[in-house]
Amino acid sequence: MFELNPHGPRSQELAEQEFARDVEAFVIGTGAREPGEEVVPLIEKARELMRRDDWLRWGSSGMPLTGDQIAAHAEAAAEILRTVGWNPSVRAGRGIRDALIHAEKTSSTFSPDTHEAVVETLGLLIRALTGAPFAYYEAWDSHPARTADEVLTLLAAAAVFARRYGAPAPTAA
């Protein structure tokens, strides 16, 4: 099983090289011919793309995103939690995830793309807040020490982040 090593750039590079070897071994083992130097440009382009932070500008669907769209989705989720009350238990269904999904289903403005961008933003903000190398927003949301104010503040911070670093809305020609 391949796992990324979170202990620095050199470890990450070694993990990526090991992953590439595993992929090559799999491809060769399936009867495909061994890749030659002609695949180097493809591999390098893929590595370059892997390092970009375009997730604030492009959704998984390939559609463009704006910072305002992402921010609005975070703000809508916060408003839902203010209205119904935050309770991240699975039974209550009033955590960040539930609010993001509800906002997406009840508005034509939001999409799986804006949802995913908010989630990625929340992960980055939690990492910045805690210093952790990785953070998953649902685990953070449901932690027993969490408060409603912290959750609402994190969603507000996500909106500010998205507006600041996301793509601007297109201007009319």
C-alpha positions as CSV (number, residue, x, y, z in Angstrom):
1,M,0.0,0.0,0.0
2,F,1.4,3.4,-1.0
3,E,1.4,6.1,1.7
4,L,2.8,9.6,1.4
5,N,5.4,10.5,4.0
6,P,4.6,13.7,5.7
7,H,8.1,14.3,7.1
8,G,9.3,16.9,4.6
9,P,9.9,17.5,1.0
10,R,12.7,15.0,0.5
11,S,10.6,12.2,2.1
12,Q,7.7,13.3,-0.1
13,E,9.9,13.1,-3.2
14,L,11.1,9.6,-2.3
15,A,7.5,8.5,-1.7
16,E,6.5,9.9,-5.1
17,Q,9.4,8.0,-6.7
18,E,8.4,4.8,-5.0
19,F,4.8,5.3,-6.1
20,A,6.0,5.9,-9.7
21,R,7.9,2.6,-9.6
22,D,4.8,0.8,-8.2
23,V,2.7,2.1,-11.1
24,E,5.3,1.1,-13.6
25,A,5.5,-2.4,-12.1
26,F,1.7,-2.7,-12.3
27,V,1.6,-1.5,-15.9
28,I,4.4,-3.8,-17.0
29,G,2.8,-6.7,-15.1
30,T,-0.5,-6.2,-17.0
31,G,1.2,-7.0,-20.3
32,A,1.8,-3.4,-21.5
33,R,5.2,-2.8,-22.9
34,E,7.8,-1.1,-20.6
35,P,7.5,2.7,-20.9
36,G,10.4,4.4,-22.4
37,E,11.7,8.0,-22.4
38,E,8.7,9.1,-24.4
39,V,6.6,9.1,-21.2
40,V,9.0,11.5,-19.3
41,P,7.2,14.7,-20.6
42,L,3.8,13.2,-19.5
43,I,5.1,12.3,-16.1
44,E,6.7,15.7,-15.5
45,K,3.6,17.5,-16.6
46,A,1.5,15.4,-14.2
47,R,3.9,16.2,-11.4
48,E,3.7,19.9,-12.2
49,L,-0.1,19.7,-12.1
50,M,-0.1,17.9,-8.8
51,R,1.6,20.8,-7.1
52,R,-0.8,23.5,-8.3
53,D,-3.4,25.0,-6.0
54,D,-6.0,25.5,-8.8
55,W,-8.7,23.9,-6.7
56,L,-9.8,27.4,-5.8
57,R,-10.3,28.3,-9.4
58,W,-11.4,25.0,-11.0
59,G,-13.9,22.4,-9.7
60,S,-13.5,18.7,-10.2
61,S,-16.1,18.9,-13.0
62,G,-13.7,21.1,-15.0
63,M,-15.9,24.1,-14.5
64,P,-14.4,27.4,-13.3
65,L,-15.0,28.7,-9.8
66,T,-14.9,32.1,-8.2
67,G,-13.9,33.1,-4.7
68,D,-17.3,34.6,-4.3
69,Q,-19.1,31.3,-5.2
70,I,-17.0,29.3,-2.7
71,A,-17.4,32.0,0.0
72,A,-21.1,32.1,-0.5
73,H,-21.3,28.3,0.0
74,A,-19.4,28.5,3.3
75,E,-21.6,31.4,4.5
76,A,-24.7,29.5,3.6
77,A,-23.5,26.6,5.6
78,A,-22.8,28.8,8.6
79,E,-26.3,30.4,8.3
80,I,-27.9,27.0,8.3
81,L,-26.0,26.0,11.4
82,R,-26.9,29.3,13.1
83,T,-30.6,28.6,12.3
84,V,-30.9,24.9,13.1
85,G,-28.2,24.7,15.8
86,W,-24.9,23.0,15.4
87,N,-24.8,19.4,16.5
88,P,-22.3,17.3,14.5
89,S,-23.5,13.9,15.8
90,V,-24.5,11.5,13.0
91,R,-27.9,11.1,14.5
92,A,-28.6,14.9,14.7
93,G,-27.1,15.6,11.3
94,R,-26.3,19.3,12.0
95,G,-22.6,19.4,11.4
96,I,-20.5,21.3,8.8
97,R,-20.9,18.4,6.3
98,D,-24.6,18.3,6.6
99,A,-24.9,22.1,6.3
100,L,-22.7,22.1,3.1
101,I,-24.9,19.4,1.6
102,H,-28.1,21.1,2.6
103,A,-26.9,24.4,1.1
104,E,-25.9,22.6,-2.1
105,K,-29.3,20.8,-2.4
106,T,-31.4,23.8,-1.7
107,S,-29.7,26.4,-4.0
108,S,-28.8,26.4,-7.6
109,T,-25.8,28.6,-6.8
110,F,-23.8,25.8,-5.2
111,S,-22.4,22.6,-6.6
112,P,-20.2,19.7,-5.7
113,D,-17.4,21.9,-7.0
114,T,-18.0,24.7,-4.5
115,H,-18.6,22.1,-1.7
116,E,-15.2,20.5,-2.4
117,A,-13.4,23.8,-2.5
118,V,-14.9,24.8,0.9
119,V,-13.8,21.4,2.3
120,E,-10.3,21.9,1.0
121,T,-10.2,25.4,2.4
122,L,-11.4,24.2,5.8
123,G,-8.7,21.5,5.8
124,L,-6.0,24.2,5.2
125,L,-7.4,26.5,7.8
126,I,-7.5,23.7,10.4
127,R,-3.9,22.8,9.6
128,A,-2.9,26.5,10.0
129,L,-4.8,26.7,13.3
130,T,-3.5,23.5,14.8
131,G,-0.1,23.1,13.1
132,A,-1.0,19.6,12.1
133,P,0.4,18.2,8.8
134,F,-3.0,16.9,7.9
135,A,-6.5,17.7,9.1
136,Y,-9.9,16.4,8.1
137,Y,-12.7,18.9,8.7
138,E,-15.3,16.3,9.8
139,A,-13.0,14.9,12.5
140,W,-12.3,18.5,13.6
141,D,-16.0,19.4,13.6
142,S,-17.0,16.4,15.7
143,H,-14.2,16.6,18.2
144,P,-15.6,16.6,21.8
145,A,-13.8,19.8,22.6
146,R,-15.3,21.8,19.7
147,T,-17.7,24.6,20.2
148,A,-20.3,26.2,17.9
149,D,-18.5,29.5,17.9
150,E,-15.3,27.8,16.7
151,V,-17.3,26.1,13.9
152,L,-18.9,29.3,12.8
153,T,-15.6,31.2,13.0
154,L,-13.9,28.6,10.8
155,L,-16.7,28.8,8.2
156,A,-16.4,32.6,8.2
157,A,-12.6,32.3,7.8
158,A,-13.2,30.0,4.9
159,A,-15.3,32.6,3.2
160,V,-12.7,35.3,3.7
161,F,-9.9,33.0,2.4
162,A,-12.0,32.1,-0.7
163,R,-12.7,35.7,-1.5
164,R,-9.1,36.7,-1.0
165,Y,-7.4,33.9,-2.9
166,G,-10.1,32.5,-5.2
167,A,-10.6,33.7,-8.7
168,P,-12.5,37.0,-9.2
169,A,-15.8,37.0,-10.9
170,P,-15.6,37.5,-14.6
171,T,-16.2,41.0,-15.7
172,A,-18.8,41.8,-18.3
173,A,-17.3,42.5,-21.7
